[in-house]
């Protein structure tokens, strides 16, 4: 996964939760440290976001050796009332070309 590291200060269209989800969808074997670097947040913030995504059913993880392997559950709805009728797989597919396995049902 290649992400250009030119961050502009100010607001963005996506939240850190969306950025973390995009990272996990692109590479389900990323470590928290790697996610934090890619998103530009602390490891603690990345860990909290991953825990929140898992608590809400957007991702699950399985321990494989010394690493976690994440699974994205694309059927889960987007959280805002304007997009609640769509699953997160629609967002992932709109924003990525090379998405790893996304369960849609």
C-alpha positions as CSV (number, residue, x, y, z in Angstrom):
1,X,0.0,0.0,0.0
2,X,1.6,3.3,-1.1
3,X,0.3,6.5,0.4
4,X,1.8,9.8,-0.4
5,X,3.0,11.4,2.8
6,X,2.2,15.0,1.9
7,X,-0.3,16.0,4.5
8,X,-1.9,19.5,4.3
9,X,-2.9,21.1,7.5
10,X,-6.6,21.6,8.1
11,X,-9.7,19.5,7.5
12,X,-10.1,16.4,5.3
13,X,-13.2,14.8,3.8
14,X,-12.7,11.6,5.8
15,X,-12.3,10.9,9.5
16,X,-9.5,9.0,11.0
17,X,-11.9,6.1,11.5
18,X,-12.4,6.0,7.7
19,X,-8.6,6.2,7.1
20,X,-7.9,3.3,9.5
21,X,-10.7,1.3,7.8
22,X,-9.2,2.0,4.4
23,X,-5.7,0.9,5.6
24,X,-7.1,-2.3,7.0
25,X,-9.1,-3.0,3.9
26,X,-6.0,-2.5,1.7
27,X,-3.8,-4.7,4.0
28,X,-5.5,-6.8,6.6
29,X,-2.2,-7.8,8.2
30,X,-1.0,-4.3,9.1
31,X,0.2,-3.7,12.6
32,X,-1.2,-0.9,14.7
33,X,2.1,0.9,14.4
34,X,2.0,0.8,10.6
35,X,-1.6,2.0,10.6
36,X,-0.7,4.9,12.9
37,X,2.1,6.0,10.6
38,X,0.0,5.8,7.4
39,X,-2.9,7.7,8.9
40,X,-0.7,10.2,10.7
41,X,-2.0,9.5,14.3
42,X,-0.5,8.1,17.4
43,X,-0.4,4.4,18.1
44,X,-2.7,4.9,21.0
45,X,-5.3,6.6,18.7
46,X,-5.0,3.9,16.1
47,X,-5.5,1.2,18.7
48,X,-8.6,3.0,20.1
49,X,-10.0,3.4,16.6
50,X,-9.4,-0.3,15.8
51,X,-11.1,-1.2,19.0
52,X,-14.1,1.0,18.3
53,X,-14.4,-0.4,14.7
54,X,-14.3,-3.9,16.1
55,X,-16.8,-3.2,19.0
56,X,-19.3,-1.9,16.4
57,X,-18.9,-4.9,14.1
58,X,-17.1,-3.2,11.2
59,X,-14.0,-5.4,11.6
60,X,-13.0,-8.6,13.4
61,X,-9.6,-9.9,14.0
62,X,-8.0,-13.3,14.2
63,X,-4.6,-13.9,15.8
64,X,-2.2,-15.6,13.3
65,X,1.1,-16.3,14.9
66,X,2.3,-13.0,16.4
67,X,0.1,-10.8,14.2
68,X,-3.5,-9.9,13.8
69,X,-5.3,-10.6,10.6
70,X,-8.3,-8.3,10.2
71,X,-11.6,-8.9,8.3
72,X,-13.7,-6.0,7.1
73,X,-17.5,-6.5,7.2
74,X,-18.7,-4.5,4.3
75,X,-22.3,-5.1,4.9
76,X,-22.2,-2.9,8.0
77,X,-24.0,0.4,7.3
78,X,-22.3,3.8,7.2
79,X,-23.1,5.7,10.4
80,X,-24.5,9.0,9.3
81,X,-28.2,9.1,8.6
82,X,-27.6,10.4,5.1
83,X,-25.6,7.3,4.1
84,X,-27.0,4.7,6.6
85,X,-28.7,2.9,3.7
86,X,-25.3,2.0,2.2
87,X,-22.8,-0.6,3.5
88,X,-19.2,0.5,4.1
89,X,-18.2,-1.7,1.2
90,X,-19.6,1.1,-1.1
91,X,-17.2,3.6,0.6
92,X,-14.3,1.3,0.4
93,X,-14.9,0.5,-3.3
94,X,-15.4,4.1,-4.1
95,X,-12.1,5.2,-2.5
96,X,-9.8,2.3,-3.4
97,X,-8.8,0.3,-6.4
98,X,-7.0,-2.6,-4.7
99,X,-9.1,-3.6,-1.7
100,X,-8.4,-6.8,0.2
101,X,-11.2,-9.2,1.1
102,X,-14.4,-7.4,2.1
103,X,-17.3,-9.5,3.3
104,X,-20.5,-8.2,1.8
105,X,-23.1,-10.4,3.4
